[in-house]
Amino acid sequence: DDLVGLVSLVCHCGPPSGSKPYFKVDPFNGGGSLAPASDLAPFAYSGLVWSMAVTWLVWGTIPEIWTFLGAGVIFSSSFFYFVSSKKKREQKV
């Protein structure tokens, strides 16, 4: 029963993940984005939230406090970057 679930998970998650380079949806590697990589980097961290959600939904495991603290550090640094870059852009105008 566990093996069937694992094979099903691999079959459903593997093809989309494996096809990503062929569709060039990665904004850091030729995705055609006009935004600088420093502006896009915080969105890459959304994978942390998704992985915590999948871990909780699929395996019923709640992440430890260190995971939430690390996510808080990442969020706060990204928020600080956006606020400071917005102020810099307003000063240039």
Phi, psi and omega in degrees: 000316178292325180294321179296317178296320179294316179296320178297318179297317179295319181291330180274329183264333184295307182300315177298320180292321181287334182273353183306313181296332182284335179263357177051054178265002179274113184293344181274341184234070175079026180283356178078020182281145177266353181274146176291155182300327180295332177280333182271339185304318180300331179289335176293333179286351177296341176299330177297316179294315180296319180293324176295319180295316180294319178300319180290316183288318185278312186255352178071022181260125177272129180300153180286168182300328181295328177294316179293322177295318177297319177296324177295320177297315179297314180297314183294323178291322177294319178296317178299320179297314181297318180295314182291323179289328177294319178295321179295320179293322179291328179289329180288331184281000000 
